[in-house]
Amino acid sequence: MAGFFSALALLDVFCFSFIKNKIKTILLIEWIIIVPIFIYWAFEYEYWLWITLAISFFVTQQLRDKKIKKIVA
């Protein structure tokens, strides 16, 4: 779990240090990079909660979008 949050934090620091005006695009790219692992695990282990986690991560990214816009602006 720590690796997941570390990867997310590193992607945020790296992406937002270079591109500050395309927040939604950066968050979508993060989601596309991270979610295939959840989808793979869902089919590999037939544990469908991973699909729900992927969707909830997308919703969380959308909530982060609004908060990051306030911070960056």
mmCIF file as gemmi writes it, N, C-alpha and C atoms, coordinates in Angstrom:
data_model
loop_
_atom_site.group_PDB
_atom_site.id
_atom_site.type_symbol
_atom_site.label_atom_id
_atom_site.label_alt_id
_atom_site.label_comp_id
_atom_site.label_asym_id
_atom_site.label_entity_id
_atom_site.label_seq_id
_atom_site.pdbx_PDB_ins_code
_atom_site.Cartn_x
_atom_site.Cartn_y
_atom_site.Cartn_z
_atom_site.occupancy
_atom_site.B_iso_or_equiv
_atom_site.pdbx_formal_charge
_atom_site.auth_seq_id
_atom_site.auth_asym_id
_atom_site.pdbx_PDB_model_num
ATOM 1 N N . MET Axp A 1 ? 0.815 -1.189 0 1 0 ? 1 A 1
ATOM 2 C CA . MET Axp A 1 ? 0 0 0 1 0 ? 1 A 1
ATOM 3 C C . MET Axp A 1 ? 0.867 1.265 0 1 0 ? 1 A 1
ATOM 4 N N . ALA Axp A 2 ? 1.962 1.197 0.707 1 0 ? 2 A 1
ATOM 5 C CA . ALA Axp A 2 ? 2.865 2.346 0.748 1 0 ? 2 A 1
ATOM 6 C C . ALA Axp A 2 ? 3.446 2.62 -0.642 1 0 ? 2 A 1
ATOM 7 N N . GLY Axp A 3 ? 3.702 1.554 -1.395 1 0 ? 3 A 1
ATOM 8 C CA . GLY Axp A 3 ? 4.215 1.716 -2.754 1 0 ? 3 A 1
ATOM 9 C C . GLY Axp A 3 ? 3.218 2.43 -3.658 1 0 ? 3 A 1
ATOM 10 N N . PHE Axp A 4 ? 1.942 2.138 -3.473 1 0 ? 4 A 1
ATOM 11 C CA . PHE Axp A 4 ? 0.889 2.778 -4.261 1 0 ? 4 A 1
ATOM 12 C C . PHE Axp A 4 ? 0.876 4.277 -3.998 1 0 ? 4 A 1
ATOM 13 N N . PHE Axp A 5 ? 0.881 4.655 -2.723 1 0 ? 5 A 1
ATOM 14 C CA . PHE Axp A 5 ? 0.853 6.078 -2.383 1 0 ? 5 A 1
ATOM 15 C C . PHE Axp A 5 ? 2.153 6.775 -2.78 1 0 ? 5 A 1
ATOM 16 N N . SER Axp A 6 ? 3.25 6.066 -2.682 1 0 ? 6 A 1
ATOM 17 C CA . SER Axp A 6 ? 4.535 6.642 -3.097 1 0 ? 6 A 1
ATOM 18 C C . SER Axp A 6 ? 4.545 6.899 -4.597 1 0 ? 6 A 1
ATOM 19 N N . ALA Axp A 7 ? 4.054 5.936 -5.364 1 0 ? 7 A 1
ATOM 20 C CA . ALA Axp A 7 ? 3.996 6.108 -6.817 1 0 ? 7 A 1
ATOM 21 C C . ALA Axp A 7 ? 3.094 7.268 -7.188 1 0 ? 7 A 1
ATOM 22 N N . LEU Axp A 8 ? 1.974 7.378 -6.513 1 0 ? 8 A 1
ATOM 23 C CA . LEU Axp A 8 ? 1.046 8.467 -6.786 1 0 ? 8 A 1
ATOM 24 C C . LEU Axp A 8 ? 1.665 9.823 -6.436 1 0 ? 8 A 1
ATOM 25 N N . ALA Axp A 9 ? 2.335 9.893 -5.308 1 0 ? 9 A 1
ATOM 26 C CA . ALA Axp A 9 ? 2.982 11.147 -4.896 1 0 ? 9 A 1
ATOM 27 C C . ALA Axp A 9 ? 4.107 11.53 -5.859 1 0 ? 9 A 1
ATOM 28 N N . LEU Axp A 10 ? 4.9 10.551 -6.282 1 0 ? 10 A 1
ATOM 29 C CA . LEU Axp A 10 ? 5.982 10.845 -7.226 1 0 ? 10 A 1
ATOM 30 C C . LEU Axp A 10 ? 5.449 11.311 -8.573 1 0 ? 10 A 1
ATOM 31 N N . LEU Axp A 11 ? 4.392 10.664 -9.05 1 0 ? 11 A 1
ATOM 32 C CA . LEU Axp A 11 ? 3.779 11.107 -10.306 1 0 ? 11 A 1
ATOM 33 C C . LEU Axp A 11 ? 3.245 12.528 -10.18 1 0 ? 11 A 1
ATOM 34 N N . ASP Axp A 12 ? 2.627 12.839 -9.046 1 0 ? 12 A 1
ATOM 35 C CA . ASP Axp A 12 ? 2.107 14.191 -8.837 1 0 ? 12 A 1
ATOM 36 C C . ASP Axp A 12 ? 3.23 15.217 -8.842 1 0 ? 12 A 1
ATOM 37 N N . VAL Axp A 13 ? 4.272 14.954 -8.08 1 0 ? 13 A 1
ATOM 38 C CA . VAL Axp A 13 ? 5.385 15.899 -7.992 1 0 ? 13 A 1
ATOM 39 C C . VAL Axp A 13 ? 6.028 16.089 -9.358 1 0 ? 13 A 1
ATOM 40 N N . PHE Axp A 14 ? 6.27 15.002 -10.052 1 0 ? 14 A 1
ATOM 41 C CA . PHE Axp A 14 ? 6.917 15.075 -11.361 1 0 ? 14 A 1
ATOM 42 C C . PHE Axp A 14 ? 6.047 15.821 -12.367 1 0 ? 14 A 1
ATOM 43 N N . CYS Axp A 15 ? 4.785 15.435 -12.463 1 0 ? 15 A 1
ATOM 44 C CA . CYS Axp A 15 ? 3.909 16.026 -13.481 1 0 ? 15 A 1
ATOM 45 C C . CYS Axp A 15 ? 3.56 17.48 -13.18 1 0 ? 15 A 1
ATOM 46 N N . PHE Axp A 16 ? 3.216 17.776 -11.932 1 0 ? 16 A 1
ATOM 47 C CA . PHE Axp A 16 ? 2.777 19.133 -11.621 1 0 ? 16 A 1
ATOM 48 C C . PHE Axp A 16 ? 3.93 20.121 -11.561 1 0 ? 16 A 1
ATOM 49 N N . SER Axp A 17 ? 5.159 19.639 -11.479 1 0 ? 17 A 1
ATOM 50 C CA . SER Axp A 17 ? 6.278 20.576 -11.512 1 0 ? 17 A 1
ATOM 51 C C . SER Axp A 17 ? 6.522 21.089 -12.934 1 0 ? 17 A 1
ATOM 52 N N . PHE Axp A 18 ? 6.132 20.312 -13.939 1 0 ? 18 A 1
ATOM 53 C CA . PHE Axp A 18 ? 6.331 20.721 -15.325 1 0 ? 18 A 1
ATOM 54 C C . PHE Axp A 18 ? 5.082 21.325 -15.964 1 0 ? 18 A 1
ATOM 55 N N . ILE Axp A 19 ? 3.932 20.732 -15.696 1 0 ? 19 A 1
ATOM 56 C CA . ILE Axp A 19 ? 2.682 21.156 -16.344 1 0 ? 19 A 1
ATOM 57 C C . ILE Axp A 19 ? 1.666 21.471 -15.249 1 0 ? 19 A 1
ATOM 58 N N . LYS Axp A 20 ? 1.307 22.721 -15.117 1 0 ? 20 A 1
ATOM 59 C CA . LYS Axp A 20 ? 0.383 23.092 -14.052 1 0 ? 20 A 1
ATOM 60 C C . LYS Axp A 20 ? -1.022 23.408 -14.564 1 0 ? 20 A 1
ATOM 61 N N . ASN Axp A 21 ? -1.188 23.552 -15.848 1 0 ? 21 A 1
ATOM 62 C CA . ASN Axp A 21 ? -2.488 23.969 -16.361 1 0 ? 21 A 1
ATOM 63 C C . ASN Axp A 21 ? -3.341 22.821 -16.909 1 0 ? 21 A 1
ATOM 64 N N . LYS Axp A 22 ? -2.822 21.629 -16.961 1 0 ? 22 A 1
ATOM 65 C CA . LYS Axp A 22 ? -3.587 20.489 -17.486 1 0 ? 22 A 1
ATOM 66 C C . LYS Axp A 22 ? -3.776 19.446 -16.384 1 0 ? 22 A 1
ATOM 67 N N . ILE Axp A 23 ? -4.411 19.864 -15.309 1 0 ? 23 A 1
ATOM 68 C CA . ILE Axp A 23 ? -4.567 19.019 -14.127 1 0 ? 23 A 1
ATOM 69 C C . ILE Axp A 23 ? -5.411 17.782 -14.438 1 0 ? 23 A 1
ATOM 70 N N . LYS Axp A 24 ? -6.531 17.979 -15.104 1 0 ? 24 A 1
ATOM 71 C CA . LYS Axp A 24 ? -7.427 16.854 -15.402 1 0 ? 24 A 1
ATOM 72 C C . LYS Axp A 24 ? -6.724 15.813 -16.283 1 0 ? 24 A 1
ATOM 73 N N . THR Axp A 25 ? -5.932 16.268 -17.232 1 0 ? 25 A 1
ATOM 74 C CA . THR Axp A 25 ? -5.197 15.353 -18.102 1 0 ? 25 A 1
ATOM 75 C C . THR Axp A 25 ? -4.158 14.554 -17.312 1 0 ? 25 A 1
ATOM 76 N N . ILE Axp A 26 ? -3.451 15.234 -16.427 1 0 ? 26 A 1
ATOM 77 C CA . ILE Axp A 26 ? -2.442 14.548 -15.617 1 0 ? 26 A 1
ATOM 78 C C . ILE Axp A 26 ? -3.09 13.492 -14.731 1 0 ? 26 A 1
ATOM 79 N N . LEU Axp A 27 ? -4.212 13.831 -14.098 1 0 ? 27 A 1
ATOM 80 C CA . LEU Axp A 27 ? -4.893 12.87 -13.235 1 0 ? 27 A 1
ATOM 81 C C . LEU Axp A 27 ? -5.435 11.689 -14.029 1 0 ? 27 A 1
ATOM 82 N N . LEU Axp A 28 ? -5.9 11.946 -15.251 1 0 ? 28 A 1
ATOM 83 C CA . LEU Axp A 28 ? -6.376 10.853 -16.102 1 0 ? 28 A 1
ATOM 84 C C . LEU Axp A 28 ? -5.222 9.934 -16.5 1 0 ? 28 A 1
ATOM 85 N N . ILE Axp A 29 ? -4.085 10.504 -16.818 1 0 ? 29 A 1
ATOM 86 C CA . ILE Axp A 29 ? -2.908 9.693 -17.165 1 0 ? 29 A 1
ATOM 87 C C . ILE Axp A 29 ? -2.464 8.859 -15.972 1 0 ? 29 A 1
ATOM 88 N N . GLU Axp A 30 ? -2.475 9.448 -14.777 1 0 ? 30 A 1
ATOM 89 C CA . GLU Axp A 30 ? -2.148 8.678 -13.571 1 0 ? 30 A 1
ATOM 90 C C . GLU Axp A 30 ? -3.098 7.504 -13.421 1 0 ? 30 A 1
ATOM 91 N N . TRP Axp A 31 ? -4.385 7.765 -13.646 1 0 ? 31 A 1
ATOM 92 C CA . TRP Axp A 31 ? -5.384 6.708 -13.507 1 0 ? 31 A 1
ATOM 93 C C . TRP Axp A 31 ? -5.136 5.6 -14.529 1 0 ? 31 A 1
ATOM 94 N N . ILE Axp A 32 ? -4.815 5.988 -15.766 1 0 ? 32 A 1
ATOM 95 C CA . ILE Axp A 32 ? -4.56 4.997 -16.824 1 0 ? 32 A 1
ATOM 96 C C . ILE Axp A 32 ? -3.307 4.18 -16.516 1 0 ? 32 A 1
ATOM 97 N N . ILE Axp A 33 ? -2.318 4.787 -15.879 1 0 ? 33 A 1
ATOM 98 C CA . ILE Axp A 33 ? -1.094 4.064 -15.534 1 0 ? 33 A 1
ATOM 99 C C . ILE Axp A 33 ? -1.332 3.08 -14.389 1 0 ? 33 A 1
ATOM 100 N N . ILE Axp A 34 ? -2.097 3.475 -13.4 1 0 ? 34 A 1
ATOM 101 C CA . ILE Axp A 34 ? -2.239 2.681 -12.179 1 0 ? 34 A 1
ATOM 102 C C . ILE Axp A 34 ? -3.343 1.632 -12.27 1 0 ? 34 A 1
ATOM 103 N N . VAL Axp A 35 ? -4.458 1.921 -12.931 1 0 ? 35 A 1
ATOM 104 C CA . VAL Axp A 35 ? -5.624 1.045 -12.923 1 0 ? 35 A 1
ATOM 105 C C . VAL Axp A 35 ? -5.451 -0.305 -13.625 1 0 ? 35 A 1
ATOM 106 N N . PRO Axp A 36 ? -4.665 -0.429 -14.691 1 0 ? 36 A 1
ATOM 107 C CA . PRO Axp A 36 ? -4.545 -1.756 -15.309 1 0 ? 36 A 1
ATOM 108 C C . PRO Axp A 36 ? -4.086 -2.852 -14.355 1 0 ? 36 A 1
ATOM 109 N N . ILE Axp A 37 ? -3.339 -2.497 -13.346 1 0 ? 37 A 1
ATOM 110 C CA . ILE Axp A 37 ? -2.925 -3.484 -12.346 1 0 ? 37 A 1
ATOM 111 C C . ILE Axp A 37 ? -4.147 -4.018 -11.616 1 0 ? 37 A 1
ATOM 112 N N . PHE Axp A 38 ? -5.069 -3.126 -11.239 1 0 ? 38 A 1
ATOM 113 C CA . PHE Axp A 38 ? -6.286 -3.556 -10.553 1 0 ? 38 A 1
ATOM 114 C C . PHE Axp A 38 ? -7.139 -4.449 -11.445 1 0 ? 38 A 1
ATOM 115 N N . ILE Axp A 39 ? -7.252 -4.078 -12.705 1 0 ? 39 A 1
ATOM 116 C CA . ILE Axp A 39 ? -8.049 -4.861 -13.651 1 0 ? 39 A 1
ATOM 117 C C . ILE Axp A 39 ? -7.426 -6.246 -13.837 1 0 ? 39 A 1
ATOM 118 N N . TYR Axp A 40 ? -6.117 -6.291 -13.98 1 0 ? 40 A 1
ATOM 119 C CA . TYR Axp A 40 ? -5.422 -7.57 -14.124 1 0 ? 40 A 1
ATOM 120 C C . TYR Axp A 40 ? -5.67 -8.456 -12.909 1 0 ? 40 A 1
ATOM 121 N N . TRP Axp A 41 ? -5.536 -7.899 -11.708 1 0 ? 41 A 1
ATOM 122 C CA . TRP Axp A 41 ? -5.747 -8.685 -10.486 1 0 ? 41 A 1
ATOM 123 C C . TRP Axp A 41 ? -7.189 -9.176 -10.387 1 0 ? 41 A 1
ATOM 124 N N . ALA Axp A 42 ? -8.136 -8.376 -10.864 1 0 ? 42 A 1
ATOM 125 C CA . ALA Axp A 42 ? -9.543 -8.785 -10.825 1 0 ? 42 A 1
ATOM 126 C C . ALA Axp A 42 ? -9.754 -10.052 -11.643 1 0 ? 42 A 1
ATOM 127 N N . PHE Axp A 43 ? -9.16 -10.117 -12.827 1 0 ? 43 A 1
ATOM 128 C CA . PHE Axp A 43 ? -9.337 -11.302 -13.664 1 0 ? 43 A 1
ATOM 129 C C . PHE Axp A 43 ? -8.43 -12.448 -13.23 1 0 ? 43 A 1
ATOM 130 N N . GLU Axp A 44 ? -7.238 -12.133 -12.77 1 0 ? 44 A 1
ATOM 131 C CA . GLU Axp A 44 ? -6.3 -13.172 -12.361 1 0 ? 44 A 1
ATOM 132 C C . GLU Axp A 44 ? -6.804 -13.93 -11.132 1 0 ? 44 A 1
ATOM 133 N N . TYR Axp A 45 ? -7.291 -13.196 -10.143 1 0 ? 45 A 1
ATOM 134 C CA . TYR Axp A 45 ? -7.7 -13.82 -8.88 1 0 ? 45 A 1
ATOM 135 C C . TYR Axp A 45 ? -9.214 -13.943 -8.741 1 0 ? 45 A 1
ATOM 136 N N . GLU Axp A 46 ? -9.951 -13.542 -9.779 1 0 ? 46 A 1
ATOM 137 C CA . GLU Axp A 46 ? -11.413 -13.57 -9.769 1 0 ? 46 A 1
ATOM 138 C C . GLU Axp A 46 ? -11.965 -12.925 -8.51 1 0 ? 46 A 1
ATOM 139 N N . TYR Axp A 47 ? -11.387 -11.774 -8.187 1 0 ? 47 A 1
ATOM 140 C CA . TYR Axp A 47 ? -11.793 -10.993 -7.024 1 0 ? 47 A 1
ATOM 141 C C . TYR Axp A 47 ? -12.235 -9.638 -7.57 1 0 ? 47 A 1
ATOM 142 N N . TRP Axp A 48 ? -13.538 -9.496 -7.757 1 0 ? 48 A 1
ATOM 143 C CA . TRP Axp A 48 ? -14.081 -8.39 -8.529 1 0 ? 48 A 1
ATOM 144 C C . TRP Axp A 48 ? -14.103 -7.072 -7.763 1 0 ? 48 A 1
ATOM 145 N N . LEU Axp A 49 ? -13.715 -7.095 -6.501 1 0 ? 49 A 1
ATOM 146 C CA . LEU Axp A 49 ? -13.623 -5.85 -5.748 1 0 ? 49 A 1
ATOM 147 C C . LEU Axp A 49 ? -12.572 -4.914 -6.353 1 0 ? 49 A 1
ATOM 148 N N . TRP Axp A 50 ? -11.601 -5.476 -7.052 1 0 ? 50 A 1
ATOM 149 C CA . TRP Axp A 50 ? -10.572 -4.643 -7.697 1 0 ? 50 A 1
ATOM 150 C C . TRP Axp A 50 ? -11.186 -3.698 -8.722 1 0 ? 50 A 1
ATOM 151 N N . ILE Axp A 51 ? -12.246 -4.139 -9.405 1 0 ? 51 A 1
ATOM 152 C CA . ILE Axp A 51 ? -12.925 -3.272 -10.376 1 0 ? 51 A 1
ATOM 153 C C . ILE Axp A 51 ? -13.559 -2.088 -9.644 1 0 ? 51 A 1
ATOM 154 N N . THR Axp A 52 ? -14.185 -2.37 -8.512 1 0 ? 52 A 1
ATOM 155 C CA . THR Axp A 52 ? -14.78 -1.311 -7.702 1 0 ? 52 A 1
ATOM 156 C C . THR Axp A 52 ? -13.713 -0.343 -7.216 1 0 ? 52 A 1
ATOM 157 N N . LEU Axp A 53 ? -12.574 -0.869 -6.83 1 0 ? 53 A 1
ATOM 158 C CA . LEU Axp A 53 ? -11.472 -0.008 -6.388 1 0 ? 53 A 1
ATOM 159 C C . LEU Axp A 53 ? -10.978 0.882 -7.525 1 0 ? 53 A 1
ATOM 160 N N . ALA Axp A 54 ? -10.926 0.352 -8.724 1 0 ? 54 A 1
ATOM 161 C CA . ALA Axp A 54 ? -10.493 1.151 -9.875 1 0 ? 54 A 1
ATOM 162 C C . ALA Axp A 54 ? -11.47 2.296 -10.137 1 0 ? 54 A 1
ATOM 163 N N . ILE Axp A 55 ? -12.762 2.011 -10.03 1 0 ? 55 A 1
ATOM 164 C CA . ILE Axp A 55 ? -13.776 3.051 -10.239 1 0 ? 55 A 1
ATOM 165 C C . ILE Axp A 55 ? -13.714 4.092 -9.127 1 0 ? 55 A 1
ATOM 166 N N . SER Axp A 56 ? -13.541 3.626 -7.897 1 0 ? 56 A 1
ATOM 167 C CA . SER Axp A 56 ? -13.465 4.583 -6.787 1 0 ? 56 A 1
ATOM 168 C C . SER Axp A 56 ? -12.203 5.443 -6.886 1 0 ? 56 A 1
ATOM 169 N N . PHE Axp A 57 ? -11.123 4.869 -7.412 1 0 ? 57 A 1
ATOM 170 C CA . PHE Axp A 57 ? -9.909 5.655 -7.622 1 0 ? 57 A 1
ATOM 171 C C . PHE Axp A 57 ? -10.154 6.748 -8.651 1 0 ? 57 A 1
ATOM 172 N N . PHE Axp A 58 ? -10.933 6.445 -9.688 1 0 ? 58 A 1
ATOM 173 C CA . PHE Axp A 58 ? -11.282 7.454 -10.689 1 0 ? 58 A 1
ATOM 174 C C . PHE Axp A 58 ? -12.083 8.592 -10.063 1 0 ? 58 A 1
ATOM 175 N N . VAL Axp A 59 ? -13.057 8.249 -9.23 1 0 ? 59 A 1
ATOM 176 C CA . VAL Axp A 59 ? -13.865 9.267 -8.552 1 0 ? 59 A 1
ATOM 177 C C . VAL Axp A 59 ? -12.984 10.123 -7.645 1 0 ? 59 A 1
ATOM 178 N N . THR Axp A 60 ? -12.065 9.479 -6.941 1 0 ? 60 A 1
ATOM 179 C CA . THR Axp A 60 ? -11.155 10.202 -6.06 1 0 ? 60 A 1
ATOM 180 C C . THR Axp A 60 ? -10.268 11.153 -6.87 1 0 ? 60 A 1
ATOM 181 N N . GLN Axp A 61 ? -9.833 10.716 -8.037 1 0 ? 61 A 1
ATOM 182 C CA . GLN Axp A 61 ? -9.026 11.588 -8.894 1 0 ? 61 A 1
ATOM 183 C C . GLN Axp A 61 ? -9.829 12.835 -9.292 1 0 ? 61 A 1
ATOM 184 N N . GLN Axp A 62 ? -11.114 12.665 -9.553 1 0 ? 62 A 1
ATOM 185 C CA . GLN Axp A 62 ? -11.942 13.807 -9.923 1 0 ? 62 A 1
ATOM 186 C C . GLN Axp A 62 ? -12.088 14.781 -8.749 1 0 ? 62 A 1
ATOM 187 N N . LEU Axp A 63 ? -12.194 14.25 -7.539 1 0 ? 63 A 1
ATOM 188 C CA . LEU Axp A 63 ? -12.265 15.105 -6.355 1 0 ? 63 A 1
ATOM 189 C C . LEU Axp A 63 ? -10.938 15.828 -6.131 1 0 ? 63 A 1
ATOM 190 N N . ARG Axp A 64 ? -9.838 15.122 -6.384 1 0 ? 64 A 1
ATOM 191 C CA . ARG Axp A 64 ? -8.522 15.736 -6.247 1 0 ? 64 A 1
ATOM 192 C C . ARG Axp A 64 ? -8.348 16.874 -7.25 1 0 ? 64 A 1
ATOM 193 N N . ASP Axp A 65 ? -8.945 16.739 -8.423 1 0 ? 65 A 1
ATOM 194 C CA . ASP Axp A 65 ? -8.851 17.758 -9.461 1 0 ? 65 A 1
ATOM 195 C C . ASP Axp A 65 ? -9.307 19.114 -8.92 1 0 ? 65 A 1
ATOM 196 N N . LYS Axp A 66 ? -10.437 19.139 -8.259 1 0 ? 66 A 1
ATOM 197 C CA . LYS Axp A 66 ? -10.979 20.388 -7.728 1 0 ? 66 A 1
ATOM 198 C C . LYS Axp A 66 ? -10.065 20.975 -6.652 1 0 ? 66 A 1
ATOM 199 N N . LYS Axp A 67 ? -9.548 20.13 -5.793 1 0 ? 67 A 1
ATOM 200 C CA . LYS Axp A 67 ? -8.686 20.618 -4.711 1 0 ? 67 A 1
ATOM 201 C C . LYS Axp A 67 ? -7.334 21.094 -5.241 1 0 ? 67 A 1
ATOM 202 N N . ILE Axp A 68 ? -6.791 20.389 -6.218 1 0 ? 68 A 1
ATOM 203 C CA . ILE Axp A 68 ? -5.498 20.8 -6.791 1 0 ? 68 A 1
ATOM 204 C C . ILE Axp A 68 ? -5.641 22.122 -7.522 1 0 ? 68 A 1
ATOM 205 N N . LYS Axp A 69 ? -6.761 22.333 -8.212 1 0 ? 69 A 1
ATOM 206 C CA . LYS Axp A 69 ? -6.986 23.605 -8.908 1 0 ? 69 A 1
ATOM 207 C C . LYS Axp A 69 ? -6.975 24.767 -7.918 1 0 ? 69 A 1
ATOM 208 N N . LYS Axp A 70 ? -7.541 24.559 -6.74 1 0 ? 70 A 1
ATOM 209 C CA . LYS Axp A 70 ? -7.529 25.619 -5.724 1 0 ? 70 A 1
ATOM 210 C C . LYS Axp A 70 ? -6.115 25.898 -5.248 1 0 ? 70 A 1
ATOM 211 N N . ILE Axp A 71 ? -5.314 24.858 -5.084 1 0 ? 71 A 1
ATOM 212 C CA . ILE Axp A 71 ? -3.939 25.017 -4.587 1 0 ? 71 A 1
ATOM 213 C C . ILE Axp A 71 ? -3.062 25.687 -5.626 1 0 ? 71 A 1
ATOM 214 N N . VAL Axp A 72 ? -3.148 25.245 -6.876 1 0 ? 72 A 1
ATOM 215 C CA . VAL Axp A 72 ? -2.275 25.748 -7.935 1 0 ? 72 A 1
ATOM 216 C C . VAL Axp A 72 ? -2.649 27.171 -8.335 1 0 ? 72 A 1
ATOM 217 N N . ALA Axp A 73 ? -3.938 27.476 -8.322 1 0 ? 73 A 1
ATOM 218 C CA . ALA Axp A 73 ? -4.398 28.803 -8.782 1 0 ? 73 A 1
ATOM 219 C C . ALA Axp A 73 ? -4.052 29.93 -7.87 1 0 ? 73 A 1
